[in-house]
Amino acid sequence: MAVDQNLSSRINLMRILLIGGIVFVHVPFNDETSPFLGTFGAFDWLRVFLGESLFRIGVPCLSAISGYLLFRRGVSNFQFAPVVLSKLNTVLLPFLLWNLGLLLLVLLMQQAQIGIGYFPDMANSGPAEMADHAFALQGYPVNLPLYFLRDLLVCILLSPILAALVHRAPWLTCGSLFLLAILPYVTIGLVLKKSILFSFALGIAVAIHGLDAKALDRHAAAGVVVVLLAAIVLAAGLYWTGPAFPYWLELAQNTLSIVGALGFWLLSALLIRSALGQKLAQTGSLSFWVFCAHYPLLVGLWMVWNRVGSADAYPFFYVGALIVTFTVLVTSNAMINRLLPTVYKVLTGSRGRRRPSALAPGGARNAEATATNAAALSQDWR
């Protein structure tokens, strides 16, 4: 299945929106500043809505995009060995650089008695725990959000099996994986987050069965409203019962994190028509930079705040941390890309904004070249 320019732009728009939302999920807090205490009223409910409900949709949606792009040319054109070799550079290498870099920094900090309690206790971690901190073999890495890259690599290694299953029995395969993904307390071992495996398989199914990704665009406004209302209702339940959610509410949270991806996809159909949507769709590798770098920065800001701030002023930290994080990441992305392009290329797994190179006579952009560049951009997170 070909990825046209509009589809590619929507995928890139989705990436920056979803990863921006993931930043909200990881804003730190402690027992004194938990949103479930209700200390700050509506502000706390908003934190739950953004961090525990709406933007939990991000990771499953990103994995569905990855599965779709991997098989967009069909099963017959999929070459497993070249894909795996490519992912060593675009997925595994960035994971190792960002995670091991933070691991080394944490080790040095903790030896100097700095940052104790903010990251895992390295001095008292056994070999198995250290292996998880470093490589996420069975547990989460020290740079927490990078578990997605670990799970994505596992899904890529499983992709021939998943493709065969969804090709022959799409409903049974996707239905079984969906059930496993939403059920609380059920683990499957292969991935750290179950929804990633289901969503990746669903993306493969959409690609190899040639389903029209734009089929529901005419219902975009209604779909966005339904998902938004569902997220509001879920946030209300989470706010009143958290942090120990009842079984049925965890089930609802898991379900919305997957089903809600459709709402974000329909939202992209609306936003891509705007100048802002087009601008965001052209941010290229900024989304990957934000994804890899936001967690250490947020924790660093939290460490500083706990020295100079107070629990009573937590809303100032929350808003300020988001402003500082996005500002620093956008600025650093542009600076490193411009000043140290080789380093930037390595850190982002050879990702980057590709400039259209083919121009028609007189300076007019060649439409075919534009579409080709747009399709190339959409491959970045496969």
Beta strands, then each sheet from edge to edge (+ up, - down):
end
